[in-house]
Amino acid sequence: MQAIVDLIYLDYNCFQRGFDDPGQIRIQMEALACQEIFARAERGECQLIWSFMHEDENLLCPFPDRKYEVVRLSALCEVRIGPEDEIRDLALSFQRKAKLSAKDAVHFACAVYAKATVFLTCDDGLLKRAKRLKLTISLMNPVDYVRQEDDDGTN
């Protein structure tokens, strides 16, 4: 019998966290947590989702080294989400109900559409606004996710 693994949607900032200012302890912790999540995906302990919104943000990234690293990490994402009318409708609803930015609303709508069990982001404001929607998806920072999984003894 195979264990049930989390289906995780990472906000784009999780793919880029390792490039942010390592002088800040919080960023160091988030970068390590994101690195651990990618390692768990490699070991099959969780599944990651890649969406057209990730692709769009990566195409707009002006830093080639970051762009190439995100492409490498995207290969770990087993679930791929393309644009759909339902995603657009969800995103518009999330913008209205929770005051999410267009970009954040699309990311979150992709996660809901894909039936992700967890949405991870390093953006405290996004977490606060998205929680207003009162959906069943778990919303948290990557550090909290790794800590929770380690406390549960599942990894």
Phi and psi in radians as a Rosetta constraint file:
Dihedral C 1 N 2 CA 2 C 2 CIRCULARHARMONIC -1.575 0.35
Dihedral N 2 CA 2 C 2 N 3 CIRCULARHARMONIC 2.402 0.35
Dihedral C 2 N 3 CA 3 C 3 CIRCULARHARMONIC -1.205 0.35
Dihedral N 3 CA 3 C 3 N 4 CIRCULARHARMONIC 2.591 0.35
Dihedral C 3 N 4 CA 4 C 4 CIRCULARHARMONIC -1.371 0.35
Dihedral N 4 CA 4 C 4 N 5 CIRCULARHARMONIC 2.257 0.35
Dihedral C 4 N 5 CA 5 C 5 CIRCULARHARMONIC -1.954 0.35
Dihedral N 5 CA 5 C 5 N 6 CIRCULARHARMONIC 2.667 0.35
Dihedral C 5 N 6 CA 6 C 6 CIRCULARHARMONIC -1.193 0.35
Dihedral N 6 CA 6 C 6 N 7 CIRCULARHARMONIC 2.467 0.35
Dihedral C 6 N 7 CA 7 C 7 CIRCULARHARMONIC -1.769 0.35
Dihedral N 7 CA 7 C 7 N 8 CIRCULARHARMONIC 1.935 0.35
Dihedral C 7 N 8 CA 8 C 8 CIRCULARHARMONIC -1.937 0.35
Dihedral N 8 CA 8 C 8 N 9 CIRCULARHARMONIC 2.292 0.35
Dihedral C 8 N 9 CA 9 C 9 CIRCULARHARMONIC -1.839 0.35
Dihedral N 9 CA 9 C 9 N 10 CIRCULARHARMONIC 2.034 0.35
Dihedral C 9 N 10 CA 10 C 10 CIRCULARHARMONIC -1.652 0.35
Dihedral N 10 CA 10 C 10 N 11 CIRCULARHARMONIC 2.236 0.35
Dihedral C 10 N 11 CA 11 C 11 CIRCULARHARMONIC -1.054 0.35
Dihedral N 11 CA 11 C 11 N 12 CIRCULARHARMONIC 2.673 0.35
Dihedral C 11 N 12 CA 12 C 12 CIRCULARHARMONIC -0.972 0.35
Dihedral N 12 CA 12 C 12 N 13 CIRCULARHARMONIC -0.563 0.35
Dihedral C 12 N 13 CA 13 C 13 CIRCULARHARMONIC -1.094 0.35
Dihedral N 13 CA 13 C 13 N 14 CIRCULARHARMONIC -0.410 0.35
Dihedral C 13 N 14 CA 14 C 14 CIRCULARHARMONIC -1.210 0.35
Dihedral N 14 CA 14 C 14 N 15 CIRCULARHARMONIC -0.594 0.35
Dihedral C 14 N 15 CA 15 C 15 CIRCULARHARMONIC -1.208 0.35
Dihedral N 15 CA 15 C 15 N 16 CIRCULARHARMONIC -0.477 0.35
Dihedral C 15 N 16 CA 16 C 16 CIRCULARHARMONIC -1.780 0.35
Dihedral N 16 CA 16 C 16 N 17 CIRCULARHARMONIC -0.058 0.35
Dihedral C 16 N 17 CA 17 C 17 CIRCULARHARMONIC -1.030 0.35
Dihedral N 17 CA 17 C 17 N 18 CIRCULARHARMONIC -0.600 0.35
Dihedral C 17 N 18 CA 18 C 18 CIRCULARHARMONIC -1.110 0.35
Dihedral N 18 CA 18 C 18 N 19 CIRCULARHARMONIC -0.244 0.35
Dihedral C 18 N 19 CA 19 C 19 CIRCULARHARMONIC -1.688 0.35
Dihedral N 19 CA 19 C 19 N 20 CIRCULARHARMONIC -0.134 0.35
Dihedral C 19 N 20 CA 20 C 20 CIRCULARHARMONIC -1.375 0.35
Dihedral N 20 CA 20 C 20 N 21 CIRCULARHARMONIC 2.999 0.35
Dihedral C 20 N 21 CA 21 C 21 CIRCULARHARMONIC -0.966 0.35
Dihedral N 21 CA 21 C 21 N 22 CIRCULARHARMONIC 1.859 0.35
Dihedral C 21 N 22 CA 22 C 22 CIRCULARHARMONIC -1.292 0.35
Dihedral N 22 CA 22 C 22 N 23 CIRCULARHARMONIC -0.034 0.35
Dihedral C 22 N 23 CA 23 C 23 CIRCULARHARMONIC -1.285 0.35
Dihedral N 23 CA 23 C 23 N 24 CIRCULARHARMONIC -0.247 0.35
Dihedral C 23 N 24 CA 24 C 24 CIRCULARHARMONIC -1.741 0.35
Dihedral N 24 CA 24 C 24 N 25 CIRCULARHARMONIC 2.205 0.35
Dihedral C 24 N 25 CA 25 C 25 CIRCULARHARMONIC -1.011 0.35
Dihedral N 25 CA 25 C 25 N 26 CIRCULARHARMONIC -0.750 0.35
Dihedral C 25 N 26 CA 26 C 26 CIRCULARHARMONIC -1.016 0.35
Dihedral N 26 CA 26 C 26 N 27 CIRCULARHARMONIC -0.778 0.35
Dihedral C 26 N 27 CA 27 C 27 CIRCULARHARMONIC -1.136 0.35
Dihedral N 27 CA 27 C 27 N 28 CIRCULARHARMONIC -0.690 0.35
Dihedral C 27 N 28 CA 28 C 28 CIRCULARHARMONIC -1.026 0.35
Dihedral N 28 CA 28 C 28 N 29 CIRCULARHARMONIC -0.802 0.35
Dihedral C 28 N 29 CA 29 C 29 CIRCULARHARMONIC -1.132 0.35
Dihedral N 29 CA 29 C 29 N 30 CIRCULARHARMONIC -0.752 0.35
Dihedral C 29 N 30 CA 30 C 30 CIRCULARHARMONIC -1.159 0.35
Dihedral N 30 CA 30 C 30 N 31 CIRCULARHARMONIC -0.686 0.35
Dihedral C 30 N 31 CA 31 C 31 CIRCULARHARMONIC -1.096 0.35
Dihedral N 31 CA 31 C 31 N 32 CIRCULARHARMONIC -0.751 0.35
Dihedral C 31 N 32 CA 32 C 32 CIRCULARHARMONIC -1.144 0.35
Dihedral N 32 CA 32 C 32 N 33 CIRCULARHARMONIC -0.700 0.35
Dihedral C 32 N 33 CA 33 C 33 CIRCULARHARMONIC -1.118 0.35
Dihedral N 33 CA 33 C 33 N 34 CIRCULARHARMONIC -0.762 0.35
Dihedral C 33 N 34 CA 34 C 34 CIRCULARHARMONIC -1.098 0.35
Dihedral N 34 CA 34 C 34 N 35 CIRCULARHARMONIC -0.738 0.35
Dihedral C 34 N 35 CA 35 C 35 CIRCULARHARMONIC -1.042 0.35
Dihedral N 35 CA 35 C 35 N 36 CIRCULARHARMONIC -0.724 0.35
Dihedral C 35 N 36 CA 36 C 36 CIRCULARHARMONIC -1.135 0.35
Dihedral N 36 CA 36 C 36 N 37 CIRCULARHARMONIC -0.691 0.35
Dihedral C 36 N 37 CA 37 C 37 CIRCULARHARMONIC -1.121 0.35
Dihedral N 37 CA 37 C 37 N 38 CIRCULARHARMONIC -0.735 0.35
Dihedral C 37 N 38 CA 38 C 38 CIRCULARHARMONIC -1.110 0.35
Dihedral N 38 CA 38 C 38 N 39 CIRCULARHARMONIC -0.677 0.35
Dihedral C 38 N 39 CA 39 C 39 CIRCULARHARMONIC -1.121 0.35
Dihedral N 39 CA 39 C 39 N 40 CIRCULARHARMONIC -0.709 0.35
Dihedral C 39 N 40 CA 40 C 40 CIRCULARHARMONIC -1.131 0.35
Dihedral N 40 CA 40 C 40 N 41 CIRCULARHARMONIC -0.650 0.35
Dihedral C 40 N 41 CA 41 C 41 CIRCULARHARMONIC -1.119 0.35
Dihedral N 41 CA 41 C 41 N 42 CIRCULARHARMONIC -0.721 0.35
Dihedral C 41 N 42 CA 42 C 42 CIRCULARHARMONIC -1.053 0.35
Dihedral N 42 CA 42 C 42 N 43 CIRCULARHARMONIC -0.622 0.35
Dihedral C 42 N 43 CA 43 C 43 CIRCULARHARMONIC -1.474 0.35
Dihedral N 43 CA 43 C 43 N 44 CIRCULARHARMONIC -0.033 0.35
Dihedral C 43 N 44 CA 44 C 44 CIRCULARHARMONIC 1.391 0.35
Dihedral N 44 CA 44 C 44 N 45 CIRCULARHARMONIC 0.307 0.35
Dihedral C 44 N 45 CA 45 C 45 CIRCULARHARMONIC -1.501 0.35
Dihedral N 45 CA 45 C 45 N 46 CIRCULARHARMONIC -0.190 0.35
Dihedral C 45 N 46 CA 46 C 46 CIRCULARHARMONIC -2.724 0.35
Dihedral N 46 CA 46 C 46 N 47 CIRCULARHARMONIC 2.862 0.35
Dihedral C 46 N 47 CA 47 C 47 CIRCULARHARMONIC -2.038 0.35
Dihedral N 47 CA 47 C 47 N 48 CIRCULARHARMONIC 2.461 0.35
Dihedral C 47 N 48 CA 48 C 48 CIRCULARHARMONIC -1.944 0.35
Dihedral N 48 CA 48 C 48 N 49 CIRCULARHARMONIC 2.671 0.35
Dihedral C 48 N 49 CA 49 C 49 CIRCULARHARMONIC -1.964 0.35
Dihedral N 49 CA 49 C 49 N 50 CIRCULARHARMONIC 2.403 0.35
Dihedral C 49 N 50 CA 50 C 50 CIRCULARHARMONIC -2.097 0.35
Dihedral N 50 CA 50 C 50 N 51 CIRCULARHARMONIC 2.286 0.35
Dihedral C 50 N 51 CA 51 C 51 CIRCULARHARMONIC -2.097 0.35
Dihedral N 51 CA 51 C 51 N 52 CIRCULARHARMONIC 2.922 0.35
Dihedral C 51 N 52 CA 52 C 52 CIRCULARHARMONIC -1.031 0.35
Dihedral N 52 CA 52 C 52 N 53 CIRCULARHARMONIC -0.466 0.35
Dihedral C 52 N 53 CA 53 C 53 CIRCULARHARMONIC -1.242 0.35
Dihedral N 53 CA 53 C 53 N 54 CIRCULARHARMONIC -0.678 0.35
Dihedral C 53 N 54 CA 54 C 54 CIRCULARHARMONIC -1.027 0.35
Dihedral N 54 CA 54 C 54 N 55 CIRCULARHARMONIC -0.820 0.35
Dihedral C 54 N 55 CA 55 C 55 CIRCULARHARMONIC -1.022 0.35
Dihedral N 55 CA 55 C 55 N 56 CIRCULARHARMONIC -0.788 0.35
Dihedral C 55 N 56 CA 56 C 56 CIRCULARHARMONIC -1.080 0.35
Dihedral N 56 CA 56 C 56 N 57 CIRCULARHARMONIC -0.831 0.35
Dihedral C 56 N 57 CA 57 C 57 CIRCULARHARMONIC -1.103 0.35
Dihedral N 57 CA 57 C 57 N 58 CIRCULARHARMONIC -0.659 0.35
Dihedral C 57 N 58 CA 58 C 58 CIRCULARHARMONIC -1.201 0.35
Dihedral N 58 CA 58 C 58 N 59 CIRCULARHARMONIC -0.644 0.35
Dihedral C 58 N 59 CA 59 C 59 CIRCULARHARMONIC -1.082 0.35
Dihedral N 59 CA 59 C 59 N 60 CIRCULARHARMONIC -0.569 0.35
Dihedral C 59 N 60 CA 60 C 60 CIRCULARHARMONIC -1.448 0.35
Dihedral N 60 CA 60 C 60 N 61 CIRCULARHARMONIC -0.174 0.35
Dihedral C 60 N 61 CA 61 C 61 CIRCULARHARMONIC -1.135 0.35
Dihedral N 61 CA 61 C 61 N 62 CIRCULARHARMONIC 2.194 0.35
Dihedral C 61 N 62 CA 62 C 62 CIRCULARHARMONIC -1.463 0.35
Dihedral N 62 CA 62 C 62 N 63 CIRCULARHARMONIC -0.042 0.35
Dihedral C 62 N 63 CA 63 C 63 CIRCULARHARMONIC -1.876 0.35
Dihedral N 63 CA 63 C 63 N 64 CIRCULARHARMONIC 1.898 0.35
Dihedral C 63 N 64 CA 64 C 64 CIRCULARHARMONIC -0.987 0.35
Dihedral N 64 CA 64 C 64 N 65 CIRCULARHARMONIC -0.701 0.35
Dihedral C 64 N 65 CA 65 C 65 CIRCULARHARMONIC -1.127 0.35
Dihedral N 65 CA 65 C 65 N 66 CIRCULARHARMONIC -0.690 0.35
Dihedral C 65 N 66 CA 66 C 66 CIRCULARHARMONIC -1.157 0.35
Dihedral N 66 CA 66 C 66 N 67 CIRCULARHARMONIC -0.788 0.35
Dihedral C 66 N 67 CA 67 C 67 CIRCULARHARMONIC -1.010 0.35
Dihedral N 67 CA 67 C 67 N 68 CIRCULARHARMONIC -0.809 0.35
Dihedral C 67 N 68 CA 68 C 68 CIRCULARHARMONIC -1.161 0.35
Dihedral N 68 CA 68 C 68 N 69 CIRCULARHARMONIC -0.660 0.35
Dihedral C 68 N 69 CA 69 C 69 CIRCULARHARMONIC -1.152 0.35
Dihedral N 69 CA 69 C 69 N 70 CIRCULARHARMONIC -0.700 0.35
Dihedral C 69 N 70 CA 70 C 70 CIRCULARHARMONIC -1.144 0.35
Dihedral N 70 CA 70 C 70 N 71 CIRCULARHARMONIC -0.680 0.35
Dihedral C 70 N 71 CA 71 C 71 CIRCULARHARMONIC -1.065 0.35
Dihedral N 71 CA 71 C 71 N 72 CIRCULARHARMONIC -0.750 0.35
Dihedral C 71 N 72 CA 72 C 72 CIRCULARHARMONIC -1.062 0.35
Dihedral N 72 CA 72 C 72 N 73 CIRCULARHARMONIC -0.807 0.35
Dihedral C 72 N 73 CA 73 C 73 CIRCULARHARMONIC -1.168 0.35
Dihedral N 73 CA 73 C 73 N 74 CIRCULARHARMONIC -0.550 0.35
Dihedral C 73 N 74 CA 74 C 74 CIRCULARHARMONIC -1.089 0.35
Dihedral N 74 CA 74 C 74 N 75 CIRCULARHARMONIC -0.423 0.35
Dihedral C 74 N 75 CA 75 C 75 CIRCULARHARMONIC -1.132 0.35
Dihedral N 75 CA 75 C 75 N 76 CIRCULARHARMONIC -0.337 0.35
Dihedral C 75 N 76 CA 76 C 76 CIRCULARHARMONIC -1.380 0.35
Dihedral N 76 CA 76 C 76 N 77 CIRCULARHARMONIC -0.207 0.35
Dihedral C 76 N 77 CA 77 C 77 CIRCULARHARMONIC -1.479 0.35
Dihedral N 77 CA 77 C 77 N 78 CIRCULARHARMONIC 1.927 0.35
Dihedral C 77 N 78 CA 78 C 78 CIRCULARHARMONIC -1.377 0.35
Dihedral N 78 CA 78 C 78 N 79 CIRCULARHARMONIC -0.467 0.35
Dihedral C 78 N 79 CA 79 C 79 CIRCULARHARMONIC -1.801 0.35
Dihedral N 79 CA 79 C 79 N 80 CIRCULARHARMONIC 2.256 0.35
Dihedral C 79 N 80 CA 80 C 80 CIRCULARHARMONIC -2.058 0.35
Dihedral N 80 CA 80 C 80 N 81 CIRCULARHARMONIC 2.341 0.35
Dihedral C 80 N 81 CA 81 C 81 CIRCULARHARMONIC -2.128 0.35
Dihedral N 81 CA 81 C 81 N 82 CIRCULARHARMONIC 2.160 0.35
Dihedral C 81 N 82 CA 82 C 82 CIRCULARHARMONIC -1.734 0.35
Dihedral N 82 CA 82 C 82 N 83 CIRCULARHARMONIC 3.029 0.35
Dihedral C 82 N 83 CA 83 C 83 CIRCULARHARMONIC -1.156 0.35
Dihedral N 83 CA 83 C 83 N 84 CIRCULARHARMONIC 2.406 0.35
Dihedral C 83 N 84 CA 84 C 84 CIRCULARHARMONIC -2.472 0.35
Dihedral N 84 CA 84 C 84 N 85 CIRCULARHARMONIC 2.628 0.35
Dihedral C 84 N 85 CA 85 C 85 CIRCULARHARMONIC -1.022 0.35
Dihedral N 85 CA 85 C 85 N 86 CIRCULARHARMONIC -0.677 0.35
Dihedral C 85 N 86 CA 86 C 86 CIRCULARHARMONIC -1.084 0.35
Dihedral N 86 CA 86 C 86 N 87 CIRCULARHARMONIC -0.650 0.35
Dihedral C 86 N 87 CA 87 C 87 CIRCULARHARMONIC -1.135 0.35
Dihedral N 87 CA 87 C 87 N 88 CIRCULARHARMONIC -0.763 0.35
Dihedral C 87 N 88 CA 88 C 88 CIRCULARHARMONIC -1.042 0.35
Dihedral N 88 CA 88 C 88 N 89 CIRCULARHARMONIC -0.793 0.35
Dihedral C 88 N 89 CA 89 C 89 CIRCULARHARMONIC -1.113 0.35
Dihedral N 89 CA 89 C 89 N 90 CIRCULARHARMONIC -0.752 0.35
Dihedral C 89 N 90 CA 90 C 90 CIRCULARHARMONIC -1.077 0.35
Dihedral N 90 CA 90 C 90 N 91 CIRCULARHARMONIC -0.791 0.35
Dihedral C 90 N 91 CA 91 C 91 CIRCULARHARMONIC -1.048 0.35
Dihedral N 91 CA 91 C 91 N 92 CIRCULARHARMONIC -0.772 0.35
Dihedral C 91 N 92 CA 92 C 92 CIRCULARHARMONIC -1.085 0.35
Dihedral N 92 CA 92 C 92 N 93 CIRCULARHARMONIC -0.706 0.35
Dihedral C 92 N 93 CA 93 C 93 CIRCULARHARMONIC -1.109 0.35
Dihedral N 93 CA 93 C 93 N 94 CIRCULARHARMONIC -0.756 0.35
Dihedral C 93 N 94 CA 94 C 94 CIRCULARHARMONIC -1.155 0.35
Dihedral N 94 CA 94 C 94 N 95 CIRCULARHARMONIC -0.619 0.35
Dihedral C 94 N 95 CA 95 C 95 CIRCULARHARMONIC -1.083 0.35
Dihedral N 95 CA 95 C 95 N 96 CIRCULARHARMONIC -0.791 0.35
Dihedral C 95 N 96 CA 96 C 96 CIRCULARHARMONIC -1.176 0.35
Dihedral N 96 CA 96 C 96 N 97 CIRCULARHARMONIC -0.859 0.35
Dihedral C 96 N 97 CA 97 C 97 CIRCULARHARMONIC -1.323 0.35
Dihedral N 97 CA 97 C 97 N 98 CIRCULARHARMONIC -0.600 0.35
Dihedral C 97 N 98 CA 98 C 98 CIRCULARHARMONIC -2.126 0.35
Dihedral N 98 CA 98 C 98 N 99 CIRCULARHARMONIC 0.076 0.35
Dihedral C 98 N 99 CA 99 C 99 CIRCULARHARMONIC 1.031 0.35
Dihedral N 99 CA 99 C 99 N 100 CIRCULARHARMONIC 0.652 0.35
Dihedral C 99 N 100 CA 100 C 100 CIRCULARHARMONIC -1.342 0.35
Dihedral N 100 CA 100 C 100 N 101 CIRCULARHARMONIC 2.587 0.35
Dihedral C 100 N 101 CA 101 C 101 CIRCULARHARMONIC -1.155 0.35
Dihedral N 101 CA 101 C 101 N 102 CIRCULARHARMONIC 2.838 0.35
Dihedral C 101 N 102 CA 102 C 102 CIRCULARHARMONIC -1.009 0.35
Dihedral N 102 CA 102 C 102 N 103 CIRCULARHARMONIC -0.811 0.35
Dihedral C 102 N 103 CA 103 C 103 CIRCULARHARMONIC -1.096 0.35
Dihedral N 103 CA 103 C 103 N 104 CIRCULARHARMONIC -0.843 0.35
Dihedral C 103 N 104 CA 104 C 104 CIRCULARHARMONIC -1.118 0.35
Dihedral N 104 CA 104 C 104 N 105 CIRCULARHARMONIC -0.670 0.35
Dihedral C 104 N 105 CA 105 C 105 CIRCULARHARMONIC -1.104 0.35
Dihedral N 105 CA 105 C 105 N 106 CIRCULARHARMONIC -0.702 0.35
Dihedral C 105 N 106 CA 106 C 106 CIRCULARHARMONIC -1.174 0.35
Dihedral N 106 CA 106 C 106 N 107 CIRCULARHARMONIC -0.779 0.35
Dihedral C 106 N 107 CA 107 C 107 CIRCULARHARMONIC -1.002 0.35
Dihedral N 107 CA 107 C 107 N 108 CIRCULARHARMONIC -0.839 0.35
Dihedral C 107 N 108 CA 108 C 108 CIRCULARHARMONIC -1.148 0.35
Dihedral N 108 CA 108 C 108 N 109 CIRCULARHARMONIC -0.690 0.35
Dihedral C 108 N 109 CA 109 C 109 CIRCULARHARMONIC -1.104 0.35
Dihedral N 109 CA 109 C 109 N 110 CIRCULARHARMONIC -0.669 0.35
Dihedral C 109 N 110 CA 110 C 110 CIRCULARHARMONIC -1.077 0.35
Dihedral N 110 CA 110 C 110 N 111 CIRCULARHARMONIC -0.737 0.35
Dihedral C 110 N 111 CA 111 C 111 CIRCULARHARMONIC -1.089 0.35
Dihedral N 111 CA 111 C 111 N 112 CIRCULARHARMONIC -0.785 0.35
Dihedral C 111 N 112 CA 112 C 112 CIRCULARHARMONIC -1.153 0.35
Dihedral N 112 CA 112 C 112 N 113 CIRCULARHARMONIC -0.786 0.35
Dihedral C 112 N 113 CA 113 C 113 CIRCULARHARMONIC -1.018 0.35
Dihedral N 113 CA 113 C 113 N 114 CIRCULARHARMONIC -0.700 0.35
Dihedral C 113 N 114 CA 114 C 114 CIRCULARHARMONIC -1.372 0.35
Dihedral N 114 CA 114 C 114 N 115 CIRCULARHARMONIC -0.083 0.35
Dihedral C 114 N 115 CA 115 C 115 CIRCULARHARMONIC 1.091 0.35
Dihedral N 115 CA 115 C 115 N 116 CIRCULARHARMONIC 0.701 0.35
Dihedral C 115 N 116 CA 116 C 116 CIRCULARHARMONIC -1.073 0.35
Dihedral N 116 CA 116 C 116 N 117 CIRCULARHARMONIC 2.523 0.35
Dihedral C 116 N 117 CA 117 C 117 CIRCULARHARMONIC -1.532 0.35
Dihedral N 117 CA 117 C 117 N 118 CIRCULARHARMONIC -0.389 0.35
Dihedral C 117 N 118 CA 118 C 118 CIRCULARHARMONIC -2.444 0.35
Dihedral N 118 CA 118 C 118 N 119 CIRCULARHARMONIC 2.404 0.35
Dihedral C 118 N 119 CA 119 C 119 CIRCULARHARMONIC -2.066 0.35
Dihedral N 119 CA 119 C 119 N 120 CIRCULARHARMONIC 2.105 0.35
Dihedral C 119 N 120 CA 120 C 120 CIRCULARHARMONIC -1.984 0.35
Dihedral N 120 CA 120 C 120 N 121 CIRCULARHARMONIC 2.390 0.35
Dihedral C 120 N 121 CA 121 C 121 CIRCULARHARMONIC -2.642 0.35
Dihedral N 121 CA 121 C 121 N 122 CIRCULARHARMONIC 2.679 0.35
Dihedral C 121 N 122 CA 122 C 122 CIRCULARHARMONIC -1.638 0.35
Dihedral N 122 CA 122 C 122 N 123 CIRCULARHARMONIC 0.074 0.35
Dihedral C 122 N 123 CA 123 C 123 CIRCULARHARMONIC -1.674 0.35
Dihedral N 123 CA 123 C 123 N 124 CIRCULARHARMONIC 1.805 0.35
Dihedral C 123 N 124 CA 124 C 124 CIRCULARHARMONIC -1.056 0.35
Dihedral N 124 CA 124 C 124 N 125 CIRCULARHARMONIC -0.662 0.35
Dihedral C 124 N 125 CA 125 C 125 CIRCULARHARMONIC -1.115 0.35
Dihedral N 125 CA 125 C 125 N 126 CIRCULARHARMONIC -0.740 0.35
Dihedral C 125 N 126 CA 126 C 126 CIRCULARHARMONIC -1.099 0.35
Dihedral N 126 CA 126 C 126 N 127 CIRCULARHARMONIC -0.763 0.35
Dihedral C 126 N 127 CA 127 C 127 CIRCULARHARMONIC -1.018 0.35
Dihedral N 127 CA 127 C 127 N 128 CIRCULARHARMONIC -0.815 0.35
Dihedral C 127 N 128 CA 128 C 128 CIRCULARHARMONIC -1.076 0.35
Dihedral N 128 CA 128 C 128 N 129 CIRCULARHARMONIC -0.809 0.35
Dihedral C 128 N 129 CA 129 C 129 CIRCULARHARMONIC -1.212 0.35
Dihedral N 129 CA 129 C 129 N 130 CIRCULARHARMONIC -0.724 0.35
Dihedral C 129 N 130 CA 130 C 130 CIRCULARHARMONIC -1.157 0.35
Dihedral N 130 CA 130 C 130 N 131 CIRCULARHARMONIC -0.552 0.35
Dihedral C 130 N 131 CA 131 C 131 CIRCULARHARMONIC -1.134 0.35
Dihedral N 131 CA 131 C 131 N 132 CIRCULARHARMONIC -0.393 0.35
Dihedral C 131 N 132 CA 132 C 132 CIRCULARHARMONIC -1.094 0.35
Dihedral N 132 CA 132 C 132 N 133 CIRCULARHARMONIC -0.402 0.35
Dihedral C 132 N 133 CA 133 C 133 CIRCULARHARMONIC -1.314 0.35
Dihedral N 133 CA 133 C 133 N 134 CIRCULARHARMONIC -0.290 0.35
Dihedral C 133 N 134 CA 134 C 134 CIRCULARHARMONIC 0.912 0.35
Dihedral N 134 CA 134 C 134 N 135 CIRCULARHARMONIC 0.864 0.35
Dihedral C 134 N 135 CA 135 C 135 CIRCULARHARMONIC -1.642 0.35
Dihedral N 135 CA 135 C 135 N 136 CIRCULARHARMONIC 2.937 0.35
Dihedral C 135 N 136 CA 136 C 136 CIRCULARHARMONIC -1.385 0.35
Dihedral N 136 CA 136 C 136 N 137 CIRCULARHARMONIC -0.254 0.35
Dihedral C 136 N 137 CA 137 C 137 CIRCULARHARMONIC -1.146 0.35
Dihedral N 137 CA 137 C 137 N 138 CIRCULARHARMONIC 2.403 0.35
Dihedral C 137 N 138 CA 138 C 138 CIRCULARHARMONIC -1.355 0.35
Dihedral N 138 CA 138 C 138 N 139 CIRCULARHARMONIC 2.295 0.35
Dihedral C 138 N 139 CA 139 C 139 CIRCULARHARMONIC -2.028 0.35
Dihedral N 139 CA 139 C 139 N 140 CIRCULARHARMONIC 2.174 0.35
Dihedral C 139 N 140 CA 140 C 140 CIRCULARHARMONIC -2.848 0.35
Dihedral N 140 CA 140 C 140 N 141 CIRCULARHARMONIC 2.975 0.35
Dihedral C 140 N 141 CA 141 C 141 CIRCULARHARMONIC -1.371 0.35
Dihedral N 141 CA 141 C 141 N 142 CIRCULARHARMONIC 2.574 0.35
Dihedral C 141 N 142 CA 142 C 142 CIRCULARHARMONIC -0.985 0.35
Dihedral N 142 CA 142 C 142 N 143 CIRCULARHARMONIC -0.617 0.35
Dihedral C 142 N 143 CA 143 C 143 CIRCULARHARMONIC -1.093 0.35
Dihedral N 143 CA 143 C 143 N 144 CIRCULARHARMONIC -0.778 0.35
Dihedral C 143 N 144 CA 144 C 144 CIRCULARHARMONIC -1.120 0.35
Dihedral N 144 CA 144 C 144 N 145 CIRCULARHARMONIC -0.649 0.35
Dihedral C 144 N 145 CA 145 C 145 CIRCULARHARMONIC -1.109 0.35
Dihedral N 145 CA 145 C 145 N 146 CIRCULARHARMONIC -0.862 0.35
Dihedral C 145 N 146 CA 146 C 146 CIRCULARHARMONIC -1.089 0.35
Dihedral N 146 CA 146 C 146 N 147 CIRCULARHARMONIC -0.749 0.35
Dihedral C 146 N 147 CA 147 C 147 CIRCULARHARMONIC -1.063 0.35
Dihedral N 147 CA 147 C 147 N 148 CIRCULARHARMONIC -0.782 0.35
Dihedral C 147 N 148 CA 148 C 148 CIRCULARHARMONIC -1.107 0.35
Dihedral N 148 CA 148 C 148 N 149 CIRCULARHARMONIC -0.788 0.35
Dihedral C 148 N 149 CA 149 C 149 CIRCULARHARMONIC -1.111 0.35
Dihedral N 149 CA 149 C 149 N 150 CIRCULARHARMONIC -0.706 0.35
Dihedral C 149 N 150 CA 150 C 150 CIRCULARHARMONIC -1.173 0.35
Dihedral N 150 CA 150 C 150 N 151 CIRCULARHARMONIC -0.672 0.35
Dihedral C 150 N 151 CA 151 C 151 CIRCULARHARMONIC -1.141 0.35
Dihedral N 151 CA 151 C 151 N 152 CIRCULARHARMONIC -0.626 0.35
Dihedral C 151 N 152 CA 152 C 152 CIRCULARHARMONIC -1.260 0.35
Dihedral N 152 CA 152 C 152 N 153 CIRCULARHARMONIC -0.258 0.35
Dihedral C 152 N 153 CA 153 C 153 CIRCULARHARMONIC 1.270 0.35
Dihedral N 153 CA 153 C 153 N 154 CIRCULARHARMONIC 0.291 0.35
Dihedral C 153 N 154 CA 154 C 154 CIRCULARHARMONIC -1.466 0.35
Dihedral N 154 CA 154 C 154 N 155 CIRCULARHARMONIC -0.303 0.35
